[in-house]
């Protein structure tokens, strides 16, 4: 009887570890858009919700997720290419887009 309980515990532990590993893999695919055209970002995120000009640079903003779990992704351009790609909000939602809070400013330099 004891060996059956140990076997079940081992299976449960293996499943829990596999679940942690899978979640980590899903959210670790950071998107490095720095130096790429805006079309690379819009292919993933669609049309931006807002466009701003900040200090002469175009900034594009997407709001993804829902009312409870949301992420705002901001892309600032340097001419025709992405300078920064960053997100703020729910880490699980932002992570799906490679835009973790604090952003990917300078990512891949």
Residue, then its C-alpha position, 0 to 999 in steps of 0.5 A: x500500500x505504501x508503494x502505491x502512495x509513493x508512486x502516486x506522489x512521484x507522478x503528481x510531482x512529475x506532473x507539477x514540474x512538467x506544468x512549471x516547465x511548460x508555463x516557463x517555455x510559453x512565456x520565455x519567447x521574448x520578441x526582439x523587434x529592435x531594428x525591425x520594421x513596424x510591420x513585424x510588430x503589427x503582424x503579431x499585434x495587429x493595428x495599434x490602439x493609439x499613435x503618439x509622437x514623443x520628442x519627434x519619435x513615433x510611439x505605437x500603443x497596443x492594449x491586449x488582454x481583458x479588463x482584469x488581466x491587461x498589458x499595454x505594449x508600447x513601441x517607439x520608433x527610430x525612423x523606420x525601425x523599432x527602437x524600443x518594445x516594452x510592456x506594462x501590466x499583467x506579467x502573464x499577458x505581457x509575457x505572451x507577447x515578449x513584453x515583460x514589465x520593464x520592457x525589452x529596451x535595448x534587448x538583443x544589443 
